[in-house]
């Protein structure tokens, strides 16, 4: 936050990519959540950037919304869902 003080463009994103190799072929499963970095910390749950990241379409930081909702909409959840769908075929 200190490094971003005075910056107007606070856009950010979280990205996860899982790689799976099956029979020599690589499969990639990506999850991206776009959002913005707040000017101040909000919330107490989570870790890392959770108190300063608000995902697009929401008004709360990850740390304010709690782990149940965060884990449904996170970049990790998106990548995991894609991997699970692939493995269930």
BELHU-V508208 format. One record per backbone hydrogen bond with DSSP energy under -0.5 kcal/mol. NH is the residue of the N-H (numbers start at 0). CO is the residue of the C=O. E is the energy in kcal/mol with one decimal. If there is no record, write none. Layout:
BEGIN
NH;CO;E + NH;CO;E
END
This chain:
BEGIN
4;1;-1.0 + 6;3;-2.6 + 9;7;-1.0 + 11;34;-2.4 + 13;32;-2.4 + 15;30;-2.4 + 17;28;-2.5 + 19;26;-2.6 + 21;19;-0.6 + 21;24;-2.5 + 24;21;-2.1 + 26;19;-2.8 + 28;17;-2.3 + 30;15;-2.6 + 32;13;-2.3 + 34;11;-2.5 + 35;53;-2.0 + 36;9;-2.8 + 37;51;-2.7 + 41;50;-2.3 + 43;62;-0.9 + 44;62;-1.6 + 49;46;-2.3 + 51;48;-2.1 + 52;48;-0.9 + 52;49;-0.6 + 53;35;-2.6 + 53;51;-0.5 + 54;52;-0.6 + 54;59;-0.5 + 55;33;-3.1 + 57;54;-1.8 + 61;49;-0.6 + 61;52;-1.7 + 62;49;-2.0 + 63;60;-0.8 + 64;60;-1.9 + 65;61;-1.0 + 69;65;-2.1 + 70;66;-2.7 + 71;67;-0.7 + 71;68;-1.0 + 72;68;-1.7 + 73;69;-1.2 + 77;73;-2.2 + 78;74;-2.1 + 79;75;-2.6 + 80;76;-2.8 + 81;77;-2.0 + 82;78;-2.2 + 83;79;-3.0 + 84;80;-2.5 + 85;81;-2.0 + 86;82;-2.4 + 87;83;-1.6 + 88;85;-1.1
END
